[in-house]
Amino acid sequence: MRIIAGRWRGHAIKAPRGRGVRPTTDRVREAWMGSLMPRLPGAVVLDLFAGSGALGLEALSRGAEHVVFVERAKGALDALEANVAALGARDEVRIVRADALKALDRLESEHFDLAVADPPYGEGWEVRLLERFLAQPFAREFWVEHRSRDPVPEDPRIEQRRYGDTTLTHLFA
């Protein structure tokens, strides 16, 4: 896995080890970041279920100002910290070790231009996060990756982009 574009283009990203690890594919990440590109320069980004940090690091590489990573799994945190160090990005990030919903409570007073989430498939996280965003927006814009077959809340503001078995669900505050 590598950074696709920007100042760190081509740099390798270390992936966490273990069962259930499912990094976002390059195809989906490229489509995701490509659609965000006009809004990335100078943005403050929240990366929930950060895993290796590939999404947030890609955003930084493409001009985001700062990223707050939220992750609770030790193996993923180890990979994330190694990736941040390898890119020399420590001053541009903050890593929060916590459950995503609990972290949102702790980060409530902070301003985020963009929030992205790549939660484990099949556990209903996409629904919980979307419902939370609809009730109490935690960023100006929110994107969540999930299986295409998983249902999401009905809301006219929700937009979806499908890439095979993966769907990116998106809405603005």
C-alpha positions, -999 to +999 in steps of 0.1 A: +000+000+000+013+034-010+004+071-008-012+078-042-006+115-048+008+147-033+040+155-015+045+119-003+034+102-035+048+067-037+058+063-001+049+029+014+023+027+041+027-001+066-006-020+072-016-034+105-015-072+109-043-094+121-076-109+111-102-086+100-078-060+087-092-046+054-073-016+041-092+007+017-083-004-018-062+020-039-091+023-064-115+034-037-090+057-019-081+074-052-118+080-060-125+092-025-095+116-023-101+127-059-136+139-050-123+157-019-093+173-036-109+208-040-116+209-003-084+193+011-059+222+010-058+237+045-085+213+059-086+199+094-095+162+090-109+137+114-100+101+105-121+076+125-111+039+125-078+052+112-061+018+109-028+024+092-037+061+087-038+057+049-068+080+044-056+108+067-020+106+055-033+107+019-052+139+029-021+154+044-001+145+013-027+164-008-026+195+013-047+190+045-034+211+073-039+187+102-054+153+109-067+138+141-066+100+139-089+079+161-080+042+165-083+018+194-066-014+182-030-018+193-017-033+161-033-006+140-019+021+164+016+006+161+013+008+122-002+043+123+026+056+146+052+040+124+037+055+092+035+090+108+071+088+119+083+075+085+067+105+068+080+130+094+044+141+100+043+142+138+036+179+140+007+176+116-012+149+134-028+139+167-035+103+175-064+095+199-066+060+212-103+055+217-136+040+205-149+062+177-182+072+193-164+080+227-138+100+208-165+120+191-178+129+226-143+140+237-137+159+205-171+177+205-156+212+210-132+208+181-138+220+145-133+196+116-137+205+079-139+168+070-144+135+087-137+101+071-144+067+085-135+032+074-150+010+101-150-028+102-175-042+078-207-060+091-207-045+126-232-016+119-207+012+126-217+030+094-253+033+107-242+045+141-218+071+127-243+084+101-271+086+127-247+105+150-237+128+122-274+135+112-283+142+149-251+162+158-227+170+129-191+166+140-176+180+107-187+201+078-186+170+056-186+133+065-177+102+044-180+066+055-169+034+037-190+003+041-202-028+023-225-020-006-251-045+008-252-028+043-282-005+048-278+031+058-303+056+073-328+072+048-321+109+044-323+131+014-289+146+021-271+112+018-252+106-014-236+073-023-209+061-047-205+024-053-173+007-062-182-030-065-188-044-030-177-011-014-198+020-011-188+055+000-216+073+018-213+110+020-232+140+034-227+176+044-237+192+077 
